[in-house]
């Protein structure tokens, strides 16, 4: 499958804008941090490039993988961190505690590492209920046991009332790289096949609804789960997997954009092939958002060579939690750096990086 | 030097109280988190034991060292984390950025590890000035270069106005254990000698004054600095160092209490030997606090065997930043678990763990 230039000729204006942003991407125009800077989309990318990479950049950090690959003491390791500021702290299917474990476990797993050790840093607001903290920590313990990792070091800070929204958690994680495996979104090439490991958008929609600000009821729970077992099974079945990414902030759409840009390829998605559960689709429609942009916390995007596609699909589907895995698209050469969606209506449109932040504080 | 039981006979009431707290230490009485739970003293210890260790405990975490010692991929590593919530973010001598690098570097160094890699997780408040973020990140870069570490992975979250006090930073760090070195506060034994690497309390007093709420002016700057170079020099000169700890939250007094309890020994400190710069002493007196409890961010406590004491002192003093290092006390067998202070007035008193929190949000 390939996409000819003429298919996107009418998108020249959009392309031109993207090029401008790309060229000017190392300049932050805002003087104040906005919610969009934390949303995982364009603004986050600009902030990361203009502030963090400019000052702290080095060959490992510059790669901006979900986890850094290191050699320490002769061992090949992966190292990652994430802060969790989800609001509300408790939601159907999970809470900030299991989220903080699964999120970091997943960042290690999709880098091709076996997650082993976590750190946990708590920032608690004065007055936070100890009973809630107990529930959160109990969930962390269960999630750690399920993922086969140990929390080995921690820290607790307390800030005055009004200085935090109850509880923030940072986890960092160390994993050992699976021998012989080298996953990188930059290695993706035309002809490759794109899969998702399950229905998308459940976590984000669940958290949105749990805020109770919308008058919507839907039977949806977070997909928060460790991906480490599924990744291990996939790497055994398909050692040549090109790249894996968990689809968190910014959802599947953001992951695909990162792949398209890193590998300088086009990713062409068939909208009809993307698994979305009916309550998620319905809620997303009511909210005017695209499920492709909604965060998952237990789903990943996998890119494999064309000959491995069926094996990969079968492996994902036979793993618990992967029953609804699907092939959702293919990689093409042109137009490089872009994600195209063949819509259910038969059209094609560009799936761009998010500019604003439709769903803040989702993770 | 030894301390006979009779010297503390008049402290029996205090001892009895301490015993009660010790026996009941795994039960949290409060239903809400208080500032004291984040102060590094007794309340923190109770929270950690009753909530975190009870649920997440394992042989590595249970040791509660400044950094966890691990084996991953055959490599002996140290792993640690700290969140930084200092207020104000900028203070004489430093800011939250270099603090976040130095603090984690130091936790690795005092564990006997060579700091190598850091993660950085930012929680930013909507509206935070990008200019301030730039200064913070620039300071992190300078501190990382000075300590010889690389920031290799990061994360940025933004919370709504009122959801954070401008900027919180979590850093986690990985170091490689120095071969042949095994530092542990539990290995401290009677007869050992206790040193500090420089004047105490400067960071805490500086931050206190920088808040501008007190009508005190004093010529004092934070001692924030990496200890990794000094630790490396000390371990070369005295490979048999028993234990090192950086004296952060709760200051030198808290470190000495942790040593006394972990090693089941008594630590006897000569107040007159503790280096305290005059403006720090004067400010602490005005505030009614003891400099021994005030956080440093570039000072450590070292415990060495009696035959190594002079070499250790000479090594510390010949290292930049260690010119005012001093022998401040000795380890005795009795009374186990307690820190005693021979005061400048000729008396002896127990230096207990802090119960409340005289200096919140110092790091």
Interface residues (C-beta under 8 A of the other chain):
Chain A: X28 X30 X31 X32 X33 X34 X35 X36 X37 X38 X39 X44 X47 X48 X51 X52 X55 X56 X58 X60 X61 X67 X68 X70 X72 X73 X74 X75 X76 X77 X79 X80 X81 X82 X83 X84 X85 X116 X117 X119 X120 X121 X122 X123 X124 X125 X126 X127 X128 X129 X130 X131 X133 X134 X137 X138 X140 X141 X144 X150 X151 X152 X153 X154 X155 X156 X157 X158 X159 X160 X162 X163 X164 X165 X168 X170 X172 X174 X176 X177 X360 X361
Chain B: X28 X30 X31 X32 X33 X34 X35 X36 X37 X38 X39 X44 X47 X48 X51 X52 X55 X56 X58 X60 X61 X67 X68 X70 X72 X73 X74 X75 X76 X77 X79 X80 X81 X82 X83 X84 X85 X116 X117 X119 X120 X121 X122 X123 X124 X125 X126 X127 X128 X129 X130 X131 X133 X134 X137 X138 X140 X141 X144 X150 X151 X152 X153 X154 X155 X156 X157 X158 X159 X160 X162 X163 X164 X165 X168 X170 X172 X174 X176 X177 X360 X361
